[in-house]
Amino acid sequence: MSGVDISYLGIMEQEWLLSAIRVTNTYPNGHHAVLMKEYFSAGKLTEKLINTIMTEQKAGSSKVIISADKISKYFPKEYNKQEIINIILQLLEDNWRNGGGR
């Protein structure tokens, strides 16, 4: 159903959404799509608002966000976001599996 609501967005807004999907590595759920459609219909949908909607936390869920500034010194400049995430997850997996965690 979210695809139907997204289809009502303009081309530019859909491009902003695609960019947000790539950055957040998440797809809009039904709630996100309805919100974006409502804001678009009211003429108030902006790229910043799309990013805010796409990064909102679901009730009861938790996120840990580490800014790139804090970890960039540990990775070569050529590494993209997904490569950095994969390395961090692998390091955590290796460390916790070998008794380094709790």
ZAMARGU-4260 file (C-alpha; in steps of 0.2 Angstrom, whole numbers, plus 5000, padded with zeros to 4 digits):
<rodrens>
0) 5000/5000/5000 | 5014/5012/5003 | 5019/5011/4985 | 5002/5018/4980 | 5004/5033/4992
5) 5022/5036/4986 | 5015/5036/4968 | 5006/5052/4972 | 5022/5061/4975 | 5030/5072/4962
10) 5046/5066/4953 | 5057/5077/4963 | 5050/5071/4979 | 5052/5053/4973 | 5070/5057/4970
15) 5072/5064/4987 | 5064/5048/4994 | 5075/5037/4984 | 5090/5046/4991 | 5084/5044/5009
20) 5081/5026/5006 | 5099/5024/5000 | 5106/5034/5015 | 5095/5026/5029 | 5095/5009/5021
25) 5076/5007/5025 | 5060/5008/5015 | 5045/5018/5019 | 5032/5009/5029 | 5013/5013/5027
30) 5014/5027/5040 | 5029/5035/5031 | 5020/5035/5014 | 5004/5042/5021 | 5013/5056/5030
35) 5023/5060/5014 | 5007/5060/5003 | 4998/5072/5016 | 5013/5084/5016 | 5015/5083/4997
40) 4996/5087/4995 | 4998/5102/5007 | 5013/5108/4997 | 5024/5106/5012 | 5035/5091/5008
45) 5053/5095/5008 | 5069/5085/5006 | 5073/5088/5024 | 5055/5082/5030 | 5057/5066/5019
50) 5073/5063/5028 | 5065/5066/5045 | 5051/5055/5041 | 5062/5041/5035 | 5073/5041/5051
55) 5059/5043/5064 | 5060/5029/5077 | 5045/5017/5078 | 5037/5016/5095 | 5046/5004/5106
60) 5062/5002/5095 | 5079/5009/5098 | 5093/5015/5088 | 5111/5018/5091 | 5118/5032/5080
65) 5137/5035/5079 | 5142/5051/5069 | 5154/5049/5055 | 5165/5062/5063 | 5168/5050/5078
70) 5173/5035/5068 | 5180/5042/5052 | 5198/5041/5059 | 5197/5022/5059 | 5192/5020/5041
75) 5200/5025/5024 | 5192/5039/5015 | 5187/5028/5001 | 5175/5017/5012 | 5157/5020/5009
80) 5144/5019/5023 | 5139/5001/5020 | 5157/4995/5020 | 5160/5004/5037 | 5144/4997/5044
85) 5149/4979/5038 | 5166/4981/5046 | 5159/4987/5062 | 5146/4973/5063 | 5160/4960/5059
90) 5171/4967/5072 | 5157/4966/5085 | 5152/4948/5080 | 5171/4942/5081 | 5174/4951/5097
95) 5158/4945/5106 | 5159/4927/5099 | 5176/4926/5106 | 5171/4931/5123 | 5176/4949/5122
100) 5158/4955/5126 | 5148/4954/5141
</rodrens>
